[in-house]
Amino acid sequence: MRTVLHRKIPNPNHFRQQLLEWAQQFREVQFLDSNGYEQTYSDYDCVLAADAFLSLKTDSVNAFNDLEELQKTTKDWLFGYLSYDLKNDVEALNSNNLDCLGFPDLYFFQPKKLFVIKGSDVELLYLPMCDDEMEADFESIQRIVPKVASSKKPLLVRQRISHDDYLKKFSKLANHIHRGDIYEANFCMEFYAHPAQIDPLPTFRNLNAISEPPFSAYFKHANQYILSASPERYLKKKGHKIISQPIKGTAGRSENPDEDRNIRHELSANEKERSENIMIVDLVRNDLSRTATKGSVHVEELCQPYTFRQVHHLISTVVSEVEHNLSPVEVLRTTFPMGSMTGAPKISAMQIIEELEETKRGVYSGALGYFMPNGDFDFNVVIRSILYDSDREYVSFSVGSAITAASDAHLEYEECLVKAVAMRKVLETNETDAG
């Protein structure tokens, strides 16, 4: 059982910045922020976990079994990520592409110190071994003045797949689709910088400020960092209910309000974008049916347009009910990886994109989130995210788009570049953040 301390905070946004700055002293940190974005299934505005008591770090072999054992043993809060390459634990697949980051395939930790923020209320939930530090920590956090980041040399960001190579790979994917091997695939490409040094915390702040997404996340484990501005929920469990919210369908925004409204309307009516979304909705319905009670899978929202600071997206919401005694890890196992980042049929799509992509996806297009003591969980999809290993001095981010029979190679390439804008901006400039 955790010791709980309730406090009021006069300025929640400022306290978040102080809290994240304070947490940098620890080897393990995970920070999740909804940025005030209205969500039907939101529980908290912000959560921060720090300082591991127990942790699990492993490759893909038996990873879900190991995670289930940890979750059942602790029956406590667990924070961490599932990399895309855990597909190899779920199916007879492999990952042989270039990996310059070397992140573990799975990492979770049980935090000694946990902060949950909702409005102006903050709860401190500490393990008994350190609960005598709660008052002192809270006072220390409030005294922090967030630092101005030191200026860093702008990075030279390189593209792993050239425009010409992208067109060639697109052609091969199109051939698979025309032959009937698949009918949709999410094809991704990496952008990177090496050797590269960044300040992870101000880089995250700048990325988050550009996008203000509902599933923003900062993750630190020793020298490895995930700086995520994700707009997408992978999967949430709340009691017996399972919620998946795949994104498919993207359009850039305009500074002209009338033009921007037209772009949103055109996206909502675009048959090609809607068909991409509906294909993935069907895939997600099938995934959820593997653990759902009979007749409980249904679509609450189909191709609903949502507006973010840089793009419009079409988002669907698919839900199901599960038995109370079903392992939460089993729900993750039977739906992983997220259909919006693979394609359909799922296994064939994963095999084909493994052949055509140049780099191992790793954490990118995996999921980052947490388990609660009662087995509920919430995970994002790791997209619009910068991955960084400070020892290897390697910075990476990847972007992708869904390829169908109706896709145009040049438009899909341009969509990838649109999705890369925020990450490139924070890495290719030396702007600092004052917190």
Secondary structure, DSSP 8 states (H G I E B T S, - for coil): --EEEEEE-S-HHHHHHHHHHHGGGSSEEEEEE-TT---TT---SEEEEEEEEEEEEE-STTHHHHHHHHHHHH-S-EEEEE-GGGHHHHSS----SB-SS---SEEEEEEEEEEEEETTEEEEEE-GGGGGGHHHHHHHHHH--------------EESS-HHHHHHHHHHHHHHHHHTS-SEEEEEEEEEESS----HHHHHHHHHHHH--TEEEEEEETTEEEEEEE--EEEEEETTEEEEE-EEEEEE--SSHHHHHHHHHHHHH-HHHHHHHHHHHHHHHHHHHTTB-TT--EEEEEEEEEE-SSEEEEEEEEEEEB-TTS-HHHHHHTT-S-GGGTEESHHHHHHHHHHH-SB--TTTTSEEEEE-TTS-EEEEE--SEEEEETTTTEEEEEEEEEE-TT--HHHHHHHHHHHHHHHHHHHHS------
